[in-house]
């Protein structure tokens, strides 16, 4: 029996860390039940890495995945995403004509969903609106889109139509689903909505093997901090508080952000500047890096923009048996931390709030069951196997 033909559209690249951790692993699972053609946008810097490119191409060939690449352009803002629509539409239609026609389009985020909606209206092919997050609110929070502007109204209309006409909607968080159902009650009245959070490959992100005890405190932070929706001033305040309470603590920021720009934005105090490391790392290095951190910090802007966020870094950190430090208002993070006792929450960025947060973290670290609890939470909520199974069920239900 031949496999179903699936067209997968994403504006993220397979070569970027997110593509390596959140797209390829899912495709590897879905390729067992479907014949997949993927069209992605690759950043020039990633494409220039010949070894990375060849490894991804070889992996796709082994899985039977046809991969077509477009060049990602971030500028001019805020028009770049809109300008990507005609390019992606032309390539998708070209693939449609020259290959076996797909029976399902999987659209990862809003711009691909616009193309999927077009294909649906032209041909009737069903599509999945894999929202990932509340993208429009994230653009507004980051200052890339003005609420009420002409472009904002166009994108709101796109969101409404995609939610209504998709054969299935995927959200990263339960918090976002509640907001969407209140905002679009008619469009979502009979819609199938699945919550599939960002997952981690828990075969890679494992607790560290038992070694000689090391009591040094290493506070980590992984991922971008210059996105416009990361609270780097909170990160600075937290590091200040740790340095006050634990003068020997070390700090490690792992990010692909520009080193000098990150250092300038973080503005470390002399009390801990010489104990701070800022560097980039390859995806294969990340499990070992997270394992040597005592805890990992992630502070994001609150409000509508983050209701739909499910930080990948949280799944990876918990998978390594490490607790997280976050703030309320970020997707389902607060509920996960409170329900499973796998981290602490900073209620504000003042000295009092941060000193209290650090004290809570140090107390939590004394719990001998903490690492076990973190790992169990990751397996229950954020395993790649669970996420892949949810996608396979969604595919099967739509195609049947």
C-alpha positions as a printed Julia matrix, in Angstrom:
400×3 Matrix{Float64}:
   0.0    0.0     0.0
   1.47   3.36   -1.06
   2.03   6.05    1.5
  -0.08   9.21    1.59
   1.53  12.2    -0.11
   2.09  15.07    2.35
   3.3   18.59    1.53
   5.01  20.16    4.55
   5.56  23.94    4.5
   7.72  25.79    7.01
   9.36  29.21    7.16
  11.87  27.83    9.64
  14.91  26.11    8.21
  15.82  22.46    8.69
  19.41  23.6     9.29
  18.74  26.0    12.16
  18.68  24.62   15.72
  14.88  24.79   15.85
  14.66  22.78   12.64
  17.11  20.22   13.97
  15.2   19.8    17.24
  11.55  20.51   16.33
  11.05  19.66   12.64
  13.38  16.88   11.51
  12.68  14.58   14.49
   8.92  14.78   13.84
   9.42  14.23   10.12
  11.49  11.16   10.88
   8.5    9.68   12.68
   5.89  10.86   10.18
   7.94   9.52    7.24
   7.07   6.01    8.4
   3.41   6.57    7.48
   3.6    9.24    4.75
   5.63  10.31    1.73
   6.72  13.83    2.59
   7.8   16.77    0.48
   9.07  19.69    2.55
   9.68  23.28    1.49
  11.69  25.28    4.0
  13.41  28.66    4.28
  17.12  28.34    5.07
  19.23  31.15    6.5
  22.34  31.93    4.41
  24.7   31.39    7.37
  23.25  27.91    7.98
  23.36  27.01    4.29
  27.04  28.02    4.17
  27.85  25.25    6.65
  28.59  22.51    4.14
  28.79  19.67    6.65
  25.5   20.65    8.29
  23.84  20.93    4.87
  25.15  17.57    3.65
  24.12  15.82    6.86
  20.56  17.15    6.55
  20.36  16.2     2.88
  21.6   12.71    3.61
  19.15  12.32    6.48
  16.23  13.38    4.27
  17.31  10.95    1.55
  17.44   8.09    4.05
  13.92   8.94    5.2
  12.58   9.3     1.66
  11.82  12.99    2.23
  12.01  15.38   -0.74
  13.47  18.68    0.48
  13.3   21.99   -1.37
  15.02  25.06    0.04
  14.22  28.75   -0.25
  16.44  31.57    1.01
  15.23  33.18    4.25
  15.07  36.98    4.31
  14.43  38.8     7.59
  14.27  42.29    6.06
  12.59  44.59    5.28
  10.55  44.49    8.47
   7.67  44.11    9.03
   6.99  43.26    5.39
   9.44  40.36    4.97
   6.95  37.64    6.03
   4.28  39.03    3.71
   6.75  39.22    0.81
   7.55  35.53    1.37
   3.97  34.53    0.51
   4.14  34.82   -3.3
   7.51  33.06   -3.44
   6.35  30.14   -1.33
   3.05  30.01   -3.23
   4.79  29.71   -6.59
   7.13  26.96   -5.39
   4.3   25.05   -3.7
   2.13  25.23   -6.84
   5.09  24.17   -8.99
   5.65  21.15   -6.76
   1.95  20.45   -6.93
   2.02  20.23  -10.71
   5.18  18.18  -11.16
   4.8   15.68   -8.31
   2.04  13.36   -7.19
  -0.57  15.64   -5.74
  -0.56  15.69   -1.93
  -3.62  14.61   -0.02
  -2.74  16.82    2.97
  -0.77  20.03    3.53
   0.94  20.54    6.88
   1.49  24.28    7.38
   3.9   25.19   10.15
   2.98  28.72   11.31
   1.12  31.56    9.63
   2.86  32.26    6.32
   2.82  28.59    5.26
  -0.82  28.49    6.43
  -1.65  31.27    3.96
  -0.3   29.07    1.15
  -2.13  26.03    2.49
  -5.36  28.05    2.56
  -4.77  29.06   -1.08
  -4.16  25.44   -2.13
  -7.25  24.37   -0.2
  -9.44  26.85   -2.04
  -7.93  26.01   -5.43
  -7.93  22.22   -5.09
  -9.9   21.26   -1.98
  -6.88  19.58   -0.34
  -7.22  19.64    3.47
  -4.57  21.31    5.59
  -3.32  21.45    9.17
  -2.78  24.89   10.69
   0.15  24.18   13.0
   0.12  27.55   14.77
   3.2   27.07   16.96
   2.47  30.3    18.85
   0.35  33.48   18.73
   2.63  34.92   16.08
   0.81  38.22   15.52
   0.96  39.08   19.21
   4.64  38.16   19.29
   5.33  40.54   16.39
   3.51  43.35   18.19
   5.38  42.73   21.45
   8.72  42.7    19.63
   7.86  45.99   17.92
   7.76  44.5    14.41
   4.02  45.07   13.86
   1.67  47.84   14.96
  -1.69  46.82   16.35
  -4.53  48.07   14.15
  -2.26  48.73   11.16
  -3.27  47.71    7.64
  -0.87  44.75    7.71
  -2.12  43.7    11.15
  -5.73  43.66    9.94
  -4.75  41.55    6.93
  -2.93  39.04    9.11
  -5.86  38.89   11.56
  -8.14  38.02    8.67
  -5.7   35.31    7.62
  -5.66  33.89   11.15
  -9.45  33.81   11.26
  -9.82  32.06    7.9
  -7.11  29.5     8.63
  -8.64  28.62   11.98
 -12.03  28.17   10.34
 -11.07  26.29    7.16
  -8.27  24.04    8.42
  -9.04  20.37    8.93
  -7.12  20.52   12.19
  -5.42  23.15   14.34
  -2.35  22.52   16.48
  -1.48  24.78   19.42
   1.54  24.61   21.67
  -0.36  25.41   24.86
  -3.71  25.04   26.57
  -3.5   28.74   27.5
  -3.53  29.74   23.84
  -6.47  27.45   23.08
  -8.55  29.16   25.75
  -7.72  32.58   24.31
  -8.5   31.5    20.74
 -11.81  29.91   21.68
 -12.86  33.13   23.41
 -11.7   35.26   20.46
 -13.04  33.05   17.64
 -16.0   31.14   19.12
 -17.76  30.67   15.77
 -14.68  29.62   13.82
 -13.61  27.09   16.46
 -17.08  25.86   17.41
 -16.63  22.55   15.57
 -12.9   22.67   14.93
 -10.5   19.96   16.04
  -7.75  21.55   18.14
  -4.8   19.53   19.38
  -2.33  20.74   22.01
   1.15  19.44   21.16
   3.88  21.31   23.06
   7.41  21.66   21.8
   9.08  18.38   22.61
  12.65  17.24   23.09
  14.5   14.13   22.02
  14.77  12.6    25.47
  17.11   9.95   24.12
  19.65  12.75   23.75
  18.69  15.05   26.62
  19.35  12.69   29.5
  20.34  13.23   33.13
  24.1   13.25   33.59
  25.75   9.99   34.54
  26.8    9.78   38.18
  30.21  11.36   38.69
  32.23  12.77   41.54
  30.04  15.26   43.42
  30.46  18.86   42.28
  28.86  21.42   44.56
  29.62  24.42   42.36
  26.57  26.4    41.27
  26.34  26.91   37.49
  23.39  28.98   36.31
  22.66  28.53   32.63
  20.57  30.25   30.01
  20.16  28.74   26.54
  18.69  30.2    23.36
  18.21  33.69   22.04
  18.04  36.61   24.47
  17.89  39.4    21.85
  14.58  38.35   20.28
  12.61  41.31   21.58
  10.48  39.13   23.85
  13.21  37.88   26.2
  13.55  39.87   29.44
  17.32  40.31   29.52
  17.02  42.92   32.29
  15.39  40.21   34.44
  18.25  37.86   33.58
  20.75  40.49   34.71
  18.8   41.02   37.96
  18.68  37.28   38.62
  22.42  36.88   38.01
  23.02  39.81   40.39
  20.96  38.08   43.08
  22.77  34.76   42.63
  26.13  36.52   42.89
  25.05  38.21   46.13
  23.97  34.95   47.76
  26.51  32.57   46.17
  29.72  34.55   45.46
  31.41  31.57   43.72
  28.55  30.81   41.31
  29.3   30.7    37.6
  27.06  31.79   34.73
  26.83  30.42   31.19
  24.77  31.9    28.36
  24.58  29.66   25.27
  23.16  31.56   22.3
  23.68  32.23   18.61
  23.06  35.92   19.25
  25.93  38.29   18.5
  28.41  38.05   21.37
  29.15  41.77   21.71
  25.49  42.77   21.43
  24.55  40.19   24.06
  27.27  41.33   26.43
  26.23  44.95   26.0
  22.54  44.19   26.6
  23.24  42.0    29.64
  25.65  44.59   31.09
  27.15  42.27   33.74
  28.34  43.81   37.0
  31.95  43.55   38.09
  30.82  41.14   40.83
  30.27  38.31   38.33
  31.52  39.5    34.94
  34.68  37.38   35.15
  32.55  34.28   35.95
  30.29  34.74   32.91
  30.66  32.75   29.68
  28.79  33.73   26.5
  29.16  31.49   23.48
  27.38  29.62   20.72
  27.16  25.84   20.55
  26.26  23.19   18.01
  23.08  21.14   18.51
  25.05  18.0    19.3
  26.81  19.81   22.15
  23.65  20.93   23.92
  22.84  17.84   26.06
  26.27  17.89   27.72
  26.02  21.66   28.24
  22.62  21.47   29.91
  23.76  18.56   32.09
  26.5   20.66   33.7
  24.12  23.51   34.54
  22.63  23.45   38.03
  19.5   25.25   36.81
  18.43  27.06   33.67
  16.84  30.51   33.44
  14.19  31.7    30.97
  12.4   35.02   31.34
   9.92  36.13   28.67
   7.58  39.05   28.2
   4.11  38.43   29.6
   0.74  39.11   28.0
  -1.09  37.74   24.98
   2.11  37.31   22.99
   3.39  34.54   25.23
   0.17  32.61   25.92
   1.03  30.4    22.98
   4.69  29.87   23.86
   6.1   26.5    24.84
   9.85  27.08   25.28
  11.9   24.31   23.69
  14.61  24.96   26.25
  12.25  23.94   29.06
  11.71  20.46   27.63
  15.44  19.98   27.11
  16.37  21.21   30.59
  13.8   19.05   32.36
  14.88  16.09   30.25
  18.38  16.47   31.72
  16.91  16.43   35.22
  17.53  20.12   35.82
  15.05  22.66   37.24
  13.99  25.85   35.47
  13.65  29.44   36.64
  10.95  31.41   34.83
   8.31  34.09   35.22
   4.5   33.72   35.15
   2.46  34.41   32.03
   4.4   32.22   29.59
   2.12  29.59   28.05
   1.64  26.66   30.42
   5.05  27.11   32.11
   3.67  28.35   35.44
   1.22  25.47   35.68
   3.93  22.91   34.88
   6.29  24.37   37.49
   3.62  24.54   40.19
   1.99  21.17   39.47
   5.22  19.2    39.21
   7.57  21.23   41.45
  10.33  21.38   38.83
  11.41  24.98   39.2
  10.73  28.38   40.71
   8.99  31.53   39.52
  10.26  35.1    39.74
   7.33  37.41   40.47
   9.22  40.58   39.56
  12.65  41.97   38.72
  13.21  43.94   41.92
  16.04  43.05   44.27
  13.59  41.68   46.82
  11.82  39.51   44.23
  15.04  38.12   42.79
  16.63  37.45   46.18
  13.48  35.54   47.12
  13.58  33.6    43.85
  17.21  32.58   44.37
  16.49  31.52   47.96
  13.61  29.34   46.71
  15.88  27.8    44.06
  18.6   26.97   46.58
  16.0   25.34   48.83
  14.57  23.34   45.91
  18.04  22.1    44.98
  18.24  20.37   48.35
  15.37  18.05   47.36
  16.93  14.64   46.55
  13.96  13.79   44.29
  14.27  16.93   42.16
  16.23  15.42   39.25
  13.91  12.4    39.11
  10.83  14.64   39.16
  12.19  16.85   36.37
  12.91  13.85   34.16
   9.5   12.28   34.81
   7.79  15.56   33.95
   9.69  15.76   30.67
   8.72  12.2    29.79
   5.08  12.84   30.64
   4.64  16.17   28.87
   7.46  16.82   26.41
   8.7   13.56   24.92
   9.27  13.41   21.19
   7.49  10.05   21.1
   4.32  11.52   22.59
   4.37  14.49   20.22
   4.99  12.29   17.18
   2.17   9.96   18.17
  -0.21  12.93   18.45
   0.72  14.1    14.94
   0.31  10.59   13.51
  -3.19  10.35   15.04
  -4.09  13.75   13.62
  -2.87  12.74   10.14
  -4.78   9.46   10.29
  -8.02  11.08   11.45
  -7.95  13.73    8.72
  -7.03  11.3     5.94
  -9.69   8.82    7.01
